Amino acid sequence: MNLKNKRILVTGGSGFLGKNLVKKLEEVGVSNVYSPSSEEFDLRKQTDCERVVKNIDVVFHLAGNSGGIAYMEKNPASVFYDNVMMGTQLLHEAKNENVEKFIGLGTVCSYPKFSSIPFLEDEIWNGFPDESNAPYGISKKIMLTQSDAYRQQFGFNSITVIPTNVYGPDDNFHIETSGVIPGIISKISNAIKTNSNEIVLWGDGQATRDFLYVNDASNGMILAAERYDKASPINLGAEYEISIKELSTTISKIMKFSGQIKWDSTKTNGQPRRCVSNNKAEKEIGFKPKISLNEGLEKTISWFESNNGI
């Protein structure tokens, strides 16, 4: 599918990944991108979903309610409800409006708690997600199920893209709601500002993750929109698994923080290991991430320091 002459809706366009995707779409020559705010359209309401897809050819559905482990544990009900209602109603109304293609943003949190590494798309149904973010993971599995059902019954072209942990400049750096990388950066920054010689992180540092730079994630979403038309989900990852302990040490070195990193083992690690396979994405859409973790961290930290007076 050639996106250049399509009328494209990006939900969640004011969010971290959404803003970057809108920018990337414009860079590749798409001139008609519509990205309204949640104040204009509350996608938990059926009538707003019906209105927002009028005269739209392609939908990128990135709007959602999510955050780091601490946020997920405090807000499991609202996370589940908001994501189920938005995804279910928007996809349904997109089908009713004869939208040409619906690209839904899935989550790596949907994979079973204990999965072989790297995660393969076919294994997503082989178990229950980690308890710390199960409401979010299940809410996205519901969208994936609906996408498959609508393809079977109505021939509706809906796909699900599952990026791994996305990070980069302009991320959410609020400690209460942020993900792993922006959370560590913020804690180190606060320690430097207050002349503290230590920071405290959740868990024991043994959990592993892979991280995808935001530009790579957006490029992968666009490639999937252009080249992928199948029911099964498609991963976007970096295929570089790193422990949270090693990650925090790397960030400390870049930020020149020489203090101590302490671990609060009374807090959960979350999923023990997480790293997705890129084999399908490389084969089906020609996706390969361009930014290494070290380069991405340096870019992210540089942006953060420039925008926070450090």
N, C-alpha and C positions, 0 to 999 in steps of 0.2 A: 504493500500500500504506500502510495506517495502522499505524504502528509501536507505538502506545501500549499495545496489549494483547498484543504479541508478546514471546516469550521470546528475548532477544537476547544473543548471544555476541560480545564484542569481544576478539579476540586482540591481544596487544601493548598491553593496557590500562594497563600501568604505564609505557609509553614516553611520549614527548613528545606526539605527536598522539593516541595512544590515550587518555591521561588526559583530554585536552581533549574528545575525542569522547564519552567516558562522561559527563562533566559536562554537555555539551550535550544528550545524549539525555535525561538526567534533567530538564533545564530545560524540554524540550518535552513532558514528561509521561510518559515511558517509565519504568515502575516496576520492570520485571524485566530488569535488565542484569547479565550475568554476565561477569566479567573476571578469570579466574584467572591466576596468575603462571606463569612458565616453570619454576619449581621444582615446581609442582604438575603441570604437563603439559609434557612436552618434545615439541613438535610435529614434531620430526624423526623421531619414532617413530610408526609406524602405529597401535599400540595406544592411545597417548595421544590421537591424533587421533580415533580411533573413540569413545573415552570422552567427550571434551570436547564433542562435538556431540549427545550424547544429550538428547532432550527440548528441543531448540533449534529455534526457528522461523526466525530470521534470523542470519546470520553476517557480521560485519565483520572481515575478515582483515587486520590491521595489523601483526602480529608479523613481525619480520624481522631480518636482520643487515646493517647498512649504516653508513655514516659519510661523512666528507669524503674528498677525493681521496687524502690521505696514508694514511688507513685502508684505502681500497679497494686502493691499490697494494701495501700490506703483506699484505693478507689476501684475495687474489682467489679462492683455492680455497674457503676456508670461507664467504665471502660467497655464492659460487655454490651450493655444496652445501646450505648451510642454507636458503636461500630456495627452491631447487627442491624440496627434501624437504618443507618446511613447506607450501608452496602446493599441491603435487601431491597429497599425502596428505590434507590437510584438505579440499580441494575434493571429492576422491573420497569421503571418508567422509561429508561433508555430503550428497552426492547419495544415498549408501546409506541415510542416516537420513531421507530425504525432507524435508530442510530446505527451507523455502519460498523463500528467497532467499539468495544468497551475494554479498557485495560485497567484491571483492578490491582491495587497494591496489596500483595500478601505480606506475610511476616515469617521470618525464620523461627519465631516463637511457636509456630504451629507444628513444628517437627516434634516427634516423641522425645521425652526426656533422655532416654538412652537410645541413641542411634549410632550406627556405624559412621566413621569419619572417612571421607567427607559425606555430608548428607546428600542422598540422591532423591530426586523428586518422587520416584515411585514409593519411597519409604515413608512418605508423610502420613499415611493412614495406619502405620504399624504400631501405634501406641499413643498414650496420653501425653500432652505437653508437660513441661516442668510446672509444678504447682504455683510457683511465684508469678508466672505470667499466663497461666492457663486460660483465664477469661478472655484475654486478648487473642491468644493463639486460636482458641475455639471459635471466636467471633469471625476470624478470617477464614477458618475452615468452612464455616457456614457459607460465606461468600463464594468460596471455591466450589462447594457442592451445588449452590444455586447456579453458578456459571456453567457447570457441566450439564445440569438439568435443562437449562434454557437452550443450550446448544442442541441437546438431544430432541427436545420437544418442539422448539421454535426455529431451530437453525440459526440462533443468534450468535454472532461472532464475539464472544467474550473470552478474554484470557486473563490469567493471573501470573504476575511477576513477583518473585520472592527475593528481594535483595537481603543480604546479610546486614550486619550492623553498619549503618551509614553514618559517616562523620565528615566534618570539614568546616571551613569558615562559615560564620553566621549561623552556627548550630545553636541549640538551646543550652545555654551555660548556667541556668538556674539550678543550683545543687539539689533542690527538693524534687525536681522533675526531670533532670537531665539523664542522658545515657552515660555509658562508661567513660568514654574519652573526654567529653566536655566536663563531666563531673570531676574527674581527676585533675584536669587543667584548672578548674575553678578552685578546688581545694588547695592546690599548690599556690595559686595566685594569692588566695586569702592568707596563707601562711607567710608568704614573702612580704605582703603588705603589713602584716601585724608582727613581723619579726619572730614568728613562731618557728621552732626547730622540729616540728613534727606535723604529720597529717594522719588521719585515721580513715581507713577504707573498709568497706564491707567484706565479710567473708575471710578466707585465709589466703587468697591470691592464687589458688591452684586452678580455679576454673579457667577454661580457655575460650577464646573467641576469634573470629576473623572479622576484619573491618574493611569496608569498601568506601573509598573516597567519593564524595557527593557528585563530582563531575562524572565519574565513571558510572555511578548509579543512574544518573539522568541519561547519559548516552545509551546505557543498556535498556532503559525504558523505551527510548525512541526506537532503537533497533528492534525490540520486541514488537512494538506497534507496527513497524514497517514490514517485518519478516516472519512473525510467528502467528499461527492461526490454529492452535490445537487446544484440546480440552485440558490436558495435564499442565500443571504449573511449570514455570521455568525459573531456575535460580540465577541470581547474579551475585558473585562473590569474588574474593581475592585469592582463595585457596592458600592462605597463609595463616596458620593457627598459632596463636601466641597466648601465653598465660597472662592473667591480669597482673600478676606480680612482675613479670618481665616488662609488660606494657607500662606499668607505673614507674619502673626504674628508667625506662627509655624517656618518658615524658619529663621526669625529674632532671635528667641530664640535659635535655634540650632547654628546659627552663632555668637551668643552673641553680636548682634547689638541692642543697646538701643536707637537708634535715632528714629525720627518720620517718620511714613509712611504717605505721602500725596497723595491725589487722584486727578487726572486731569479729571474732569467730562466732559470736552469738547471732550475727546476722547471716542470712543465707548467701551462698555463692550463686544461686540461680542454677541454671542448667550446667551440668558438670563440664561438658565439652560442646563446642559449636563451631562448625566449619562446613560450608556448603560446597558441593561440586559445581564446577563451571563447565563440565564436559558437554552437557546438553546445550548450554548457551553458546559455547564456541562453535559447536557443530551446526546448530539450527539458525543462529543469527549472526555469527561471526564476532561474538563479544569477547574481548580481552581487556581487563583493567589496565590502565596506563600508568597510574600513580601508585608507587610503592608505599608501604606503611610509613617508613621513615620520612619520605618526602611529603606525604600527606600530613603527618604530624607537624612537621616544620612549617608548612603552609598554614595549618590551622592555628598553631600557637602564635605565629607571627601576626595573623589577623586578630586574634584575641588580644594580644598585647598592644597592638596599634589602636584597638577600639576600647581599651579599658585602662589607658594611661599607665602602662607598665613599661 
